[in-house]
């Protein structure tokens, strides 16, 4: 997979993670997800978003470099 494809793939993944944030919050607010479960999943999602962001920065640096 080339750097352009990797960058696009990571951008899509980041967007999907952002969408998931909203869906998780709605599920909690509507009572479909207990607060402890929400907190655990939201924390895991935050870690995934950080990893995606880090990888995206790396791919962008490699493209420029």
C-alpha positions as CSV (number, residue, x, y, z in Angstrom):
1,X,0.0,0.0,0.0
2,X,1.5,3.4,-1.0
3,X,1.7,6.4,1.3
4,X,-1.3,8.1,-0.4
5,X,-3.4,5.0,0.2
6,X,-2.2,4.7,3.7
7,X,-3.0,8.3,4.4
8,X,-6.5,8.0,3.0
9,X,-7.1,4.7,4.9
10,X,-6.0,6.4,8.2
11,X,-8.2,9.4,7.5
12,X,-11.2,7.2,7.0
13,X,-10.4,5.3,10.2
14,X,-10.1,8.6,12.1
15,X,-13.5,9.8,10.8
16,X,-15.1,6.5,11.7
17,X,-13.7,6.8,15.2
18,X,-15.2,10.3,15.5
19,X,-18.6,8.9,14.4
20,X,-18.3,6.2,17.0
21,X,-17.8,8.8,19.7
22,X,-21.1,10.3,18.9
23,X,-22.9,7.0,18.7
24,X,-21.5,5.9,22.1
25,X,-22.6,9.1,23.7
26,X,-26.1,8.7,22.2
27,X,-26.3,5.1,23.4
28,X,-25.3,6.2,27.0
29,X,-27.7,9.1,27.0
30,X,-30.6,6.9,25.8
31,X,-29.8,4.3,28.4
32,X,-28.6,1.6,26.1
33,X,-25.1,1.7,27.5
34,X,-24.3,1.8,31.2
35,X,-21.9,4.5,32.4
36,X,-19.1,2.1,33.3
37,X,-19.3,0.4,30.0
38,X,-19.4,3.8,28.2
39,X,-16.3,4.9,30.1
40,X,-14.4,1.8,29.2
41,X,-15.3,1.8,25.5
42,X,-14.7,5.6,25.3
43,X,-11.2,5.2,26.8
44,X,-10.4,2.4,24.4
45,X,-11.7,4.5,21.5
46,X,-9.6,7.4,22.6
47,X,-6.5,5.2,22.6
48,X,-7.3,4.0,19.1
49,X,-7.8,7.6,17.9
50,X,-4.4,8.6,19.3
51,X,-2.8,5.6,17.5
52,X,-4.5,6.6,14.2
53,X,-3.3,10.2,14.7
54,X,0.2,9.1,15.4
55,X,0.3,6.9,12.3
56,X,-1.2,9.6,10.1
57,X,1.5,12.0,11.3
58,X,4.2,9.4,10.5
59,X,2.8,8.8,7.0
60,X,2.5,12.5,6.3
61,X,6.1,13.0,7.4
62,X,7.3,10.1,5.2
63,X,5.5,11.6,2.2
64,X,7.2,14.9,2.7
65,X,10.6,13.5,3.5
